[in-house]
Amino acid sequence: MYLIALCDDETEQLQKTTQMIKEYQYSHTGEDFRVECFESADKMLDLIEEKEYFPDLILMDIYMPDKMGIDAARELRQMGNRCRLVFLTTSREHALDAFEVEAVQYLVKPLSKEKMYALLDRFVREMEEARKKYILLRTEGVVQRVAVDDITFCEAQGKVQYVHFTDGSQCMLRVTMAKLSEMLAPYPEFMRLGVAYLVNMEHIECIGRQEIRLDNGKKIYPPRGAYQAVREKYFDYYCGGIE
């Protein structure tokens, strides 16, 4: 089951969007959605912050009286919530802002059934792919099933490797960096940095000449002279290459 949050101050729009999702579910047997409607961004954010609600997908209007959707999205990301976010709006004015808060899509109203179905097709496909992205790590005699998306970076320290996670925790592995690189090789989001690091590019916030800052505040210091190669690999991953 997937939890979908609709956030819009227009009751009629909430009803229309809900109905389209129900029709999609009816025509796609096997898909199970639970839709929650919010006419206030603050109410939705309060539930998420209090750990009482964990939506997989949020469809949110940008223009709302209590709080702009972009501002609500910034608060959501500051909480550390990485759920998929889609803006539904009557204007393209904030398209660049949507990119900043990692919105996966930006759709202009009125939303057609075709656009909604395409959106849900992509959402289901990506969620199914994400569920496949797990690796097994053996640490202190215990085998852990770890989501690849939760790994921010791996660090070599002597003969052991430390795997760092989004929640700030870490685990120690008695394997070589070469072995760890081999385990993560199927996942293109991981970039090797010299002999000491493997970095998940999904968690890079800023690349500088002296350091790379991750979205959890951690800093990684790449080898001297690696800036251009790191920058090109990062942009290649996200944009399919740079001019």
C-alpha positions as a Python dict, from the first residue, in 0.01 Angstrom:
ca = {
    (1, 'M'): (0, 0, 0),
    (2, 'Y'): (117, 350, -88),
    (3, 'L'): (19, 659, 111),
    (4, 'I'): (-57, 965, -102),
    (5, 'A'): (-106, 1310, 52),
    (6, 'L'): (-299, 1576, -139),
    (7, 'C'): (-243, 1929, -11),
    (8, 'D'): (-459, 2203, -168),
    (9, 'D'): (-678, 2474, -22),
    (10, 'E'): (-941, 2417, -295),
    (11, 'T'): (-1186, 2147, -188),
    (12, 'E'): (-1306, 2090, -543),
    (13, 'Q'): (-950, 2028, -665),
    (14, 'L'): (-891, 1779, -383),
    (15, 'Q'): (-1205, 1591, -482),
    (16, 'K'): (-1113, 1582, -851),
    (17, 'T'): (-758, 1461, -785),
    (18, 'T'): (-881, 1198, -539),
    (19, 'Q'): (-1131, 1071, -794),
    (20, 'M'): (-863, 1038, -1063),
    (21, 'I'): (-644, 839, -825),
    (22, 'K'): (-937, 610, -740),
    (23, 'E'): (-1008, 556, -1111),
    (24, 'Y'): (-642, 474, -1170),
    (25, 'Q'): (-648, 222, -887),
    (26, 'Y'): (-966, 64, -1024),
    (27, 'S'): (-811, 20, -1369),
    (28, 'H'): (-477, -105, -1231),
    (29, 'T'): (-562, -410, -1024),
    (30, 'G'): (-301, -485, -763),
    (31, 'E'): (-220, -122, -687),
    (32, 'D'): (-333, -5, -343),
    (33, 'F'): (-340, 367, -259),
    (34, 'R'): (-463, 539, 54),
    (35, 'V'): (-529, 907, -7),
    (36, 'E'): (-529, 1171, 268),
    (37, 'C'): (-646, 1526, 189),
    (38, 'F'): (-514, 1840, 357),
    (39, 'E'): (-643, 2193, 303),
    (40, 'S'): (-359, 2325, 521),
    (41, 'A'): (12, 2269, 460),
    (42, 'D'): (86, 2326, 830),
    (43, 'K'): (-151, 2049, 938),
    (44, 'M'): (18, 1802, 705),
    (45, 'L'): (367, 1910, 817),
    (46, 'D'): (272, 1879, 1185),
    (47, 'L'): (164, 1518, 1137),
    (48, 'I'): (482, 1435, 946),
    (49, 'E'): (707, 1607, 1201),
    (50, 'E'): (535, 1425, 1489),
    (51, 'K'): (602, 1092, 1310),
    (52, 'E'): (229, 1023, 1286),
    (53, 'Y'): (213, 1024, 908),
    (54, 'F'): (456, 884, 651),
    (55, 'P'): (338, 963, 296),
    (56, 'D'): (513, 801, 2),
    (57, 'L'): (399, 1076, -236),
    (58, 'I'): (282, 1434, -180),
    (59, 'L'): (89, 1627, -444),
    (60, 'M'): (83, 1988, -331),
    (61, 'D'): (-43, 2318, -466),
    (62, 'I'): (214, 2597, -463),
    (63, 'Y'): (-33, 2878, -389),
    (64, 'M'): (-209, 2831, -53),
    (65, 'P'): (-325, 3097, 195),
    (66, 'D'): (-158, 2957, 507),
    (67, 'K'): (180, 2879, 351),
    (68, 'M'): (334, 2871, 6),
    (69, 'G'): (389, 2517, -117),
    (70, 'I'): (756, 2589, -184),
    (71, 'D'): (804, 2701, 178),
    (72, 'A'): (621, 2392, 303),
    (73, 'A'): (847, 2176, 85),
    (74, 'R'): (1158, 2341, 232),
    (75, 'E'): (1035, 2261, 583),
    (76, 'L'): (966, 1905, 477),
    (77, 'R'): (1321, 1862, 350),
    (78, 'Q'): (1467, 2028, 660),
    (79, 'M'): (1293, 1757, 864),
    (80, 'G'): (1495, 1506, 665),
    (81, 'N'): (1188, 1372, 484),
    (82, 'R'): (1281, 1252, 133),
    (83, 'C'): (938, 1140, 10),
    (84, 'R'): (845, 1204, -354),
    (85, 'L'): (700, 1549, -405),
    (86, 'V'): (495, 1682, -697),
    (87, 'F'): (369, 2037, -736),
    (88, 'L'): (32, 2104, -896),
    (89, 'T'): (-16, 2470, -983),
    (90, 'T'): (-162, 2718, -1229),
    (91, 'S'): (172, 2889, -1295),
    (92, 'R'): (522, 2790, -1410),
    (93, 'E'): (671, 3076, -1208),
    (94, 'H'): (824, 2855, -938),
    (95, 'A'): (964, 2577, -1156),
    (96, 'L'): (1325, 2649, -1052),
    (97, 'D'): (1227, 2658, -686),
    (98, 'A'): (1068, 2316, -732),
    (99, 'F'): (1404, 2182, -849),
    (100, 'E'): (1569, 2324, -536),
    (101, 'V'): (1342, 2123, -304),
    (102, 'E'): (1387, 1808, -513),
    (103, 'A'): (1036, 1788, -652),
    (104, 'V'): (1011, 1498, -892),
    (105, 'Q'): (757, 1675, -1112),
    (106, 'Y'): (591, 2012, -1167),
    (107, 'L'): (248, 1993, -1332),
    (108, 'V'): (34, 2284, -1445),
    (109, 'K'): (-341, 2278, -1372),
    (110, 'P'): (-592, 2180, -1488),
    (111, 'L'): (-453, 1832, -1449),
    (112, 'S'): (-576, 1586, -1710),
    (113, 'K'): (-640, 1219, -1647),
    (114, 'E'): (-360, 1135, -1891),
    (115, 'K'): (-106, 1340, -1694),
    (116, 'M'): (-222, 1196, -1362),
    (117, 'Y'): (-203, 839, -1490),
    (118, 'A'): (147, 902, -1630),
    (119, 'L'): (249, 1046, -1293),
    (120, 'L'): (116, 744, -1103),
    (121, 'D'): (275, 503, -1352),
    (122, 'R'): (613, 664, -1289),
    (123, 'F'): (559, 672, -912),
    (124, 'V'): (470, 301, -892),
    (125, 'R'): (759, 205, -1120),
    (126, 'E'): (1012, 403, -915),
    (127, 'M'): (880, 268, -584),
    (128, 'E'): (906, -88, -710),
    (129, 'E'): (1261, -25, -829),
    (130, 'A'): (1354, 134, -496),
    (131, 'R'): (1234, -175, -311),
    (132, 'K'): (1479, -384, -509),
    (133, 'K'): (1776, -170, -406),
    (134, 'Y'): (1906, -354, -100),
    (135, 'I'): (2241, -509, -18),
    (136, 'L'): (2345, -745, 260),
    (137, 'L'): (2620, -628, 495),
    (138, 'R'): (2789, -854, 750),
    (139, 'T'): (2896, -662, 1057),
    (140, 'E'): (3000, -806, 1392),
    (141, 'G'): (2873, -1147, 1291),
    (142, 'V'): (2527, -1019, 1199),
    (143, 'V'): (2392, -989, 845),
    (144, 'Q'): (2197, -667, 787),
    (145, 'R'): (1967, -590, 494),
    (146, 'V'): (2042, -228, 408),
    (147, 'A'): (1861, 4, 166),
    (148, 'V'): (2111, 148, -81),
    (149, 'D'): (1932, 486, -68),
    (150, 'D'): (2010, 509, 305),
    (151, 'I'): (2387, 495, 249),
    (152, 'T'): (2540, 843, 226),
    (153, 'F'): (2907, 742, 190),
    (154, 'C'): (3161, 472, 269),
    (155, 'E'): (3499, 550, 420),
    (156, 'A'): (3817, 345, 441),
    (157, 'Q'): (4006, 358, 769),
    (158, 'G'): (4301, 124, 772),
    (159, 'K'): (4187, -233, 707),
    (160, 'V'): (3821, -167, 779),
    (161, 'Q'): (3544, 24, 602),
    (162, 'Y'): (3280, 241, 764),
    (163, 'V'): (2940, 271, 600),
    (164, 'H'): (2758, 593, 696),
    (165, 'F'): (2379, 622, 685),
    (166, 'T'): (2127, 904, 645),
    (167, 'D'): (2023, 888, 1012),
    (168, 'G'): (2380, 959, 1125),
    (169, 'S'): (2458, 600, 1225),
    (170, 'Q'): (2742, 392, 1084),
    (171, 'C'): (2858, 32, 1071),
    (172, 'M'): (3204, -119, 1042),
    (173, 'L'): (3290, -383, 782),
    (174, 'R'): (3601, -599, 771),
    (175, 'V'): (3626, -602, 393),
    (176, 'T'): (3844, -417, 146),
    (177, 'M'): (3730, -99, -29),
    (178, 'A'): (3765, -292, -355),
    (179, 'K'): (3514, -550, -229),
    (180, 'L'): (3273, -281, -109),
    (181, 'S'): (3304, -105, -447),
    (182, 'E'): (3219, -433, -617),
    (183, 'M'): (2908, -474, -401),
    (184, 'L'): (2786, -125, -492),
    (185, 'A'): (2893, -137, -858),
    (186, 'P'): (2536, -211, -985),
    (187, 'Y'): (2419, 124, -846),
    (188, 'P'): (2528, 418, -1065),
    (189, 'E'): (2467, 672, -790),
    (190, 'F'): (2791, 570, -617),
    (191, 'M'): (3109, 752, -713),
    (192, 'R'): (3458, 643, -607),
    (193, 'L'): (3674, 922, -464),
    (194, 'G'): (4037, 818, -453),
    (195, 'V'): (4117, 519, -233),
    (196, 'A'): (3927, 637, 75),
    (197, 'Y'): (3567, 712, -23),
    (198, 'L'): (3257, 591, -202),
    (199, 'V'): (2992, 863, -216),
    (200, 'N'): (2621, 835, -292),
    (201, 'M'): (2562, 1122, -537),
    (202, 'E'): (2194, 1131, -438),
    (203, 'H'): (2310, 1283, -109),
    (204, 'I'): (2552, 1545, -244),
    (205, 'E'): (2439, 1897, -168),
    (206, 'C'): (2739, 2098, -288),
    (207, 'I'): (3068, 2028, -468),
    (208, 'G'): (3358, 2261, -401),
    (209, 'R'): (3724, 2250, -495),
    (210, 'Q'): (3828, 2160, -141),
    (211, 'E'): (3528, 1969, -8),
    (212, 'I'): (3200, 1796, -90),
    (213, 'R'): (2908, 1871, 139),
    (214, 'L'): (2637, 1610, 187),
    (215, 'D'): (2270, 1672, 267),
    (216, 'N'): (2321, 1559, 629),
    (217, 'G'): (2592, 1819, 688),
    (218, 'K'): (2886, 1578, 658),
    (219, 'K'): (3190, 1691, 459),
    (220, 'I'): (3419, 1481, 244),
    (221, 'Y'): (3758, 1598, 124),
    (222, 'P'): (3841, 1464, -225),
    (223, 'P'): (4197, 1405, -347),
    (224, 'R'): (4392, 1707, -469),
    (225, 'G'): (4311, 1793, -829),
    (226, 'A'): (3995, 1578, -840),
    (227, 'Y'): (3745, 1867, -856),
    (228, 'Q'): (3690, 1871, -1234),
    (229, 'A'): (3651, 1494, -1263),
    (230, 'V'): (3412, 1484, -965),
    (231, 'R'): (3207, 1770, -1106),
    (232, 'E'): (3180, 1606, -1449),
    (233, 'K'): (3081, 1269, -1306),
    (234, 'Y'): (2816, 1431, -1086),
    (235, 'F'): (2664, 1630, -1373),
    (236, 'D'): (2685, 1329, -1600),
    (237, 'Y'): (2484, 1129, -1346),
    (238, 'Y'): (2214, 1394, -1316),
    (239, 'C'): (2208, 1550, -1658),
    (240, 'G'): (2351, 1296, -1899),
    (241, 'G'): (2668, 1499, -1953),
    (242, 'I'): (2764, 1865, -1962),
    (243, 'E'): (2867, 2092, -2244),
}
